[in-house]
Amino acid sequence: MKLHARPMVLLIALLALAPSFTWPQEKSADAPKFFHIEPVHPVAELQTIALAATPPVEHGDFRPSDLVELTALDPTIKLDIRYATTRNFLGTPLYSQARAFMQRPAALALARVQKSLANEGYGLLVHDAYRPWYVTKIFWDATPVDKHEFVADPASGSRHNRGCAVDLTLYTLADGKPVEMPSLYDEMSDRAYPNYAGGPEEPRRLRELLRRHMEAEGFSVFQYEWWHFDYRDWKSYALQNARFEDIGETKAKH
Ligand SMILES: [Zn+2]
């Protein structure tokens, strides 16, 4: 999917007024909105640099990686892997495959969240889970310094790089559609904070519902992003840099 001509003109006009970021609208009124920044360097160049870079060396006893494909564990977990599309904050695909993996204990916990939410009429819609380290480096290098609180420093890596973080929202079981939350995914504003008290009540209720069910299974919410949850065992797993293309078909073993 490419930006259409009219939104591109609008985007350029808005960028002249607000140099660091804007919210481009898709052509169709039904298309979901997404948050977008203007990368401070071209992403294609940053990708070449990031793929050639080496993740930081870590010392310690780590559990062996055991990444499980979430949809193999529970096919009712829905995916909208934004970084495999242009509908992400950099406006360009970072993944060539729309897949979501987590370390097995985290994936099993997430499957339990899915079951408990079903009793309330909701399911999980995952935007991102395991993320190779080089993608974290691209995010950091592409993001303006004044927005760095929203992206992980590649010097220490992201919990996504350990297969122990997940970005997600809720969908309604009745119609399969994502719910409205207090902010867009990856929105770099205070609306993204999990304790943001503004806006309509129903999105905040749903944000709390998601958080309550996630916390019951050992996840904790990130202080700047209502959609980002870390699994409690994240310190037990090392940073990883395997690309999705290099991870084979995984069979879920319960
Ligand atoms: Zn995240």
Residues whose N, C-alpha, C, O or C-beta is under 5 A from the ligand:
A	BS01	ZN	V166 D167 H228
